[in-house]
């Protein structure tokens, strides 16, 4: 079954997400895949990405088809077409693979 976005979360999970109680990872100069990359194997997906640098080039694959954060044609992350985000931007979704450019920093909030 496909992920239903924000409707998939219970009220308890949404409260935890809002407060950051599920934890977070700071990602810089890396491509990380939840459940695969060392240090991320216990994570199923991230629910928000927050830029904490002047700007950041970020690309992310969503667990829901068609909701990738990318500039690639067709809307499918190819990890060579990042979106430039500015400091303080927060992108919500369910992302299981995230790429952050060298020198850029993003807080990835853990969903599950």
N, C-alpha and C positions, 0 to 999 in steps of 0.2 A: 504494500500500500504506500502511496506517495505521501510525503510530508505535507501537512496542511498549514504550514506557516504558523502564525501566532495562535491560530485556533487549536493547534495540537497541544499546547501547553496547558497544564492545570493551573488553577489560581495560585497554588502553592509554588509551582515552578516560576510563574510570572513574577511573584513577589521576590523570589530568590534571584531571578535575573535582574530585576530592578535594583536590588541591593548589592549585586555582585557576589552573592553567597555561594555560587557554584564554582567560584574561582576564576582565574584569568591567567593568560600567558602573554608575555611581551614578545612580539615577533619582530625581528630586524634582519635584513639581508638573508632571507631564507624562504624556501617553499616548504610548508609543513602540511602533512596529510594526517588527519585524525585517524587513529587506529593503526597507523603504519609507521610514521616517523618516530624515532626514539624520543622519549619525553612526552609524546602525545598519544601513546597506545591506549590509555584508559579513557580517552575522550572520543565521543561519537561525533560531535559537531560544536561549533561556536555559534552563539546567538547574536552577537554584536561585535563590530570592529570599530575601535575608536583611534583616530589619528592623534599621536602625541608628539608630533614633530611639526615644523613649519609647514611642510606639505609632505605627502607620501604617495608613492606610486604603488597601488595595491590591485591585485586581481584575486578573485575568490570564486570557488565552485560551490554552488548551492546544492543541497540534497534534493531540491525540487527543480525539475527540468525547466529551463528557460528563465531562471531567476539568478543567473550568475552575475557577479560584479565584474564586468569586462567591457572593453571597447571593440572586441572582436566581432566581425560580421556574423550575423546569425545569433548573437547573444550567448554563444557557448564559449566558456573560458578556454583559451588556448595557451595561456601563461606566457604570452608575448605581447599582449595588448592591455596593459594596466590602465586603471582609472587614476587620475591625479586628484587626491583629496587634500583638503586644507586642515590645519591644526584645529582640533575640536570636533571635526566631522564624526558622526556616529552612523554607521550603516547597520541596520537590523536585518536579520535573516537567519537561515540555518546553513552555515557554511562548513563543509568538511575538508576543504583544501584551500589554503591561503598562501599567496606569494607576496612578500614585501621586499621592495628594492633596497639595495645597499645604502646605508646611511639614513634610512627611514625607519620609524618606529610606530608600531600599532599595538594597542592592547586588544587581545582577542578574549572575549568573555565566554566561558565554558557554559554550554547548555546541558549536555548529558555526557 
